[in-house]
Each structure stands twice: as structure tokens, then as C-alpha cells.
């Protein structure tokens, strides 16, 4: 059953649910919300990729979190016992290493005293390259202005069907088509990166670490890992972890799987844990017990507040527990 449909049903009950009661009955004492970007302006490279969280909505989320949970750093997360704390714990994370993490999110977190981990793709740091979904979003934003000749050329590259649909469904393995489309539209990605600078610089990442935040790995170039073979999966993960340990040494290093950890075999996970036993691994499956990694809660829903998302996650966890589906053993 589609999770969005389940959420729409659970939302009917969330307004009547007590956060404190759900925390107690669920036994879930630590949660891990995650975002990508917070800003009141949506750049075209994001417009068709992710929902950009408005600043006020993000600050409201933090108010709710701080009311019901105690914020902890990556290090504290490993050492604190939630049962000994007056409130359950939360650790905040942000994926993709976008510049808003430095310019918008960091000042808000500093003001409220909230630690966080920022996950980055080394190939994008210092704006050396652009994530394929951001390329697709940029091209989609220009589709309305193309002339007949360009439209015909784009159809030659993208195939039959609606152009925007085809662009939004390009993945890591077919990302070369985006470069072909860019040439048709006279988009130079190097110039685009210099002008817009979507990502944080290494110097800014070092400043985050100096301020007590954590910076973790997120693969080298953000592929859909489930679409590539295990050896390439391992290289993407392994090389990004090595880059973090070399350029941003920290007491603890974390890795978050891009998109999802679905498609990562038990054998691959076992090899990762063998090679990097000290790494903390994060997924994106919401509240779930997992013997191999920590699962995070996606917070960027258009029609739901942070309070609603968290209450629905707790209710969904409880619902799955009835059928024995809130645990994952691999």
C-alpha cells in the first residue's frame, strides 16, 4: 500500500494523538529527522527535484522538536542513554551539502543550540559537478522557452513521450542524456556552477566541523545505488568515506545512503561493516528498528507540518508493529 495514502489516513488521527503518549507506548526513544535545504527562495536546480523547506516552517519544526525531544550531537548519540534523559532524543541531519546548509541552516541551529550532521558528495564539493537530478530540474525549468527546433532535438535524445516526464525519470545510468540536452539548450554546466554555486565549499565544511557540527559521506556522486552493481556501490561508498576521513577528520564518521538503502544486499552491508566498523550508517525508511543502520525520518512534505509528520511516523510505526513490519533484520 502506498505510504502517502497511509499518511493521509493517519493524519486524520494525528491531531488527537498525544506526542508524549506515543513516545512512551512505542518505546522509540531517539529519532532522526532529515532535510535537504531550507530557504525562502527555490532555485531552478531544486524546483523540480526536492521540496525546499521555508525558513519559518523549519523553525516551527525545531520548536516542536525541542518541546518534545532533547537534541544530541553524533557523539552524544553514541554515548547517551535515552532512558536516563528527561525527554527522548533527536539528531538532525541534512543531505547533499547544499550552500543553504552553511548560509541559512547553520545560523538557525547555532542560535537554538541544535547539533546536526551534514552529508556531502565529494565530487560536488567546491561546485566541481552537479547532481543529475539538479541538472534535470534546471532543464525542466527551461522547457517552456524552447523553440520548435530545440524541442525536436530534445525528443530525439529523450525518446517518445512527454519531455518533462522523461527528464524527471532520468537516473544515474542515463544521466549522459542530460548533458546532451544541455548542449541543445546552450547550457554550459561549468558556467552554471560558477554562477549559481549550489554547494558548500571545503573551507565551509571545515568551519562546520570547527563549530562542533558533523560532516559525513553520502557517496561520491549521488547515484541511485540500487541501479548499479555491488562493486560500484562499494566504490561509491568506500571512496566517499575515505574522502571525509582525509579532508575532514572527526571523532566519529557517518554515512547516509542516498535515496534509499533498498537494493543494498546483506553481503554488501556486511562487507562495509567489516571494512569500516566505526562508521555510523543512516537510511531513509522512517522510524524502524534496523540491525544494520539507523533509519531517518524524511521531513519535507508539502501538506504536512513537522508535528504532523512525526506523529504520523509514530502511528505508522505502531501500525506496522501489529503486523511485525517495524523491524528489519538482514
Protein Blocks (a to p, Z undefined) as FASTA:
>chain_A
ZZklmmmmmmmmmmmpcfklmmmmnopabdcdddfbdcfbdcfklmmmbccddfklmmmm
mmmmmmmpccddfklmmmpcfklpmbdcdddddehiiaklmmmmmmmmmmnopacddddd
fklgghlaccfklmmmmmmmmmmmpcfklmmmmmmmnogcjfklmmmmpcfklmmmmmmm
mmmnopafklmmmmnomaccfklmmmmmmnopacddebjnopafklpcfklmmmmmmmmm
mmmmmmmgcfbdcdddehiaghiafklmmmmmmmmmmbccddfebjaddfkbccdddfbb
fkbcfklmmmmmmmmmmmmmmnopabccZZ
